[in-house]
Amino acid sequence: MSESTHRVLPQQLPAHPLIHEVNTVPWLAALSSSAGRRLDLGSVPGEAWDALAGYDAVWLMGVWQRSPAGVAIALANPSLTASFEAALPGYAPSDVVGSPYCIRDYVVDDTLGGPAGLAVARQELAARGVALVLDFVPNHVAPDHPWVSEHPERLVTGTFADLRDDPGAFVEMAGRVLANGRDPYSGAWPDVVQLNAFAADLREAHVATLREIADQCDGVRCDMAMLMMNQTFARTWGSRGGPVPATDYWPRLIGAVRETHPGFCFIAEAYWDLEWELQSQGFDHCYDKRLYDRLVHESPEAVRLHLTADPGYQQGLLRFLENHDEPRAAAVFSPAQHRAVAVATLTQCGARLVHDGQLDGRRIRLPVFLGRLPDEEADAALAAFYASLLGALADPTFHSGTWQLCDRWGWPDDQRFEHVVAWCWEGATRWLVAVNLSADAAAAMVGVPWTDLRGRRVNLVDPTNDVTYERAGDDLVDGLFVELAPWAWHLLRVDVD
């Protein structure tokens, strides 16, 4: 480890961090194109880091050594190459840099500047008060990872009969049959081999790996974290993993890393309603895919009911409108809906994720194998909206304050209130958020818990809509009347006279 790494003090994430995901290889390629010279993590211009200031953390997705064997497998896969052509018409084989989740070794790739380049990037971010998050992929490794030849006991193995009967799920390597990685609900992933979550030696090796990663950053996003839980791994692999350990995988790893790196942040990619269990095993934040799905497919009432969950549990969630696995938000939502669900997502408690390109309205989801972005024209109006929203979210209350769901109600024979979902924040300042999550006009009464506002005058300032309302404090306590056009919102800072 370089001396420069040790000079960077760990950055502590607040209770409700705002995180920016960067797809590192295409990001550097775009910066290099603009600069007219090849850039790596150690030579990124200061203005590019400045553009990320204001986030609590930056997740540099895909910095570890990628697998040449994985690249060859991807280029031979017709379904993958079809997705490459759809996203990047006329792509060249050189554009296929390999999956960042097909890891050959947990060493920063030389093409990105190696460990020294990452150390510089971490310093640049830390100088701007921004933490660094990297990837950890516990479930599988590339077929050319050193453990495949040096530590086969850490892998799930099969027989030649398995290979004969299910050649899509097993692979022969150096005279051994190894299982390809998979989850319990889908087919095998052909470019990776499966690690054995029940192997004690693997668990201790992963402790060492994670400690080395923690020397270089402030947190990790753990890919498909629920696959390593005892219950999920046993359901996926049955007896192939051997006896089920008495303890689960994550408590040992997370506890061991925090012995040497107190405050290190663990984020779980999590699905299948296992978020609470992963939180109880030590994760700070778990993906809230349910909220995303409800915003896309379900009613405002379903969203409101989702937000009635225990606030402590919700603080341990990570909300997002898109990430590298989901379609681009601009391709899913209409322009008006996009803005409403962005407000609804990014003003929640817990961690909030912004994906690189989301703010500019990119519509093409880039397969993670590709190292170059397609040409797309930025949506200036959407960018201006996001600038105003992120400007409001710079208030420390949205990062360290207290969140609460608000009551809302209507009138007999008028159900328009059901389109409205509302919540509030209290900290150094106070905010009230009300969003119409429907394509119909809405009207509702919204109440806040701030009884000290009685008898006082307040200004309700919405920086995202550039309006100010003067109201009596009693109106907020007894019920503030809000009337909202389809997909409209109020993001109101409550200033007391």
JOPETA-V529976 format. One record per helix or strand. SS is the DSSP state (H for helix, E for strand). FROM is the first residue (numbers start at 1). TO is the last residue. If there is no record, write none. Layout:
ss=SS from=FROM to=TO
ss=SS from=FROM to=TO
//
This chain:
ss=H from=3 to=6
ss=E from=18 to=23
ss=H from=24 to=35
ss=H from=46 to=50
ss=E from=57 to=61
ss=E from=64 to=66
ss=H from=68 to=75
ss=H from=78 to=87
ss=H from=93 to=95
ss=E from=96 to=96
ss=E from=103 to=108
ss=H from=110 to=112
ss=H from=114 to=127
ss=E from=131 to=136
ss=E from=140 to=142
ss=H from=146 to=150
ss=H from=152 to=154
ss=E from=155 to=155
ss=E from=157 to=157
ss=H from=160 to=165
ss=E from=170 to=173
ss=E from=176 to=181
ss=E from=189 to=195
ss=H from=200 to=214
ss=E from=219 to=222
ss=H from=225 to=228
ss=H from=230 to=241
ss=H from=249 to=260
ss=E from=265 to=268
ss=H from=275 to=280
ss=E from=285 to=287
ss=H from=289 to=297
ss=H from=300 to=306
ss=H from=311 to=315
ss=E from=317 to=320
ss=H from=329 to=332
ss=H from=335 to=346
ss=E from=351 to=355
ss=E from=370 to=370
ss=H from=380 to=393
ss=H from=397 to=400
ss=E from=402 to=405
ss=E from=407 to=409
ss=E from=411 to=411
ss=E from=414 to=414
ss=H from=416 to=419
ss=E from=420 to=426
ss=E from=430 to=436
ss=E from=442 to=447
ss=H from=451 to=453
ss=E from=457 to=462
ss=E from=467 to=472
ss=H from=473 to=478
ss=E from=480 to=484
ss=E from=489 to=496
//
